Amino acid sequence: MEKATIDILATAISDVGYWRWWVVENDTCQLEFGGVQLLNGDLLCKESKSAVIALQYRKNDFLVFYDKLSDTDWYKKLQNDKINPFVVDYDFFIFNDFGAKNEIENEYKNKHTIKEINNIGQIKNVLIFKAGQVAVIIGGDEFRVIDQEDIVSEEKIVERNKLWWSFWKDYWQKRETTEAYNKDYVCEVTIPIKG
């Protein structure tokens, strides 16, 4: 994936998004995020337009959680929908930079290795992020973005992000009018500048 697309994806997730679920199966580690600024659905529909997507890492994949919590089972509860999602830190959502690993390991006291890191120097794709009291390092040789429908291509990431911002503008223009959309969390916390 091109760096420009990775940057769009990182901002679309981390601006106001949240980490809501995870799974490890066979040769795949996957994290699911909500509140993502990629258009979901038709612009004419009045329902929420913010996407739920998964980042999937495959082959030579690994997953490690860190935390500052007294609850040692938080990640199991997250996987079983027993706790609220974790809001992603906008300033620390980093693709493909292992240098960020040291900061995570220095800041978070507890480490939970879900799937061991092998051949760390050869891993092609990695994501390191903070989400308040927790942090995640995930990676693998293959990386893809998926939604409820299918794999989301690079072109679709760029297109759906542009469409989401068009929707956001329309959302605020129609807010508190008879044409208003249903309340959208992601739009509500992404407030436009008013002069």
MOBEL-V273374 format. One record per helix or strand of 2 or more residues. SS is the DSSP state (@ for helix, = for strand). FROM is the first residue (numbers start at 0). TO is the last residue. If there is no record, write none. Layout:
<<SS:FROM:TO> <SS:FROM:TO>>
This chain:
<<@:2:13> <=:17:24> <=:27:38> <=:49:57> <=:61:66> <@:73:78> <=:85:86> <=:92:94> <@:99:106> <=:109:114> <@:119:121> <=:124:130> <=:133:139> <=:141:145> <=:150:151> <@:153:173> <@:184:187>>
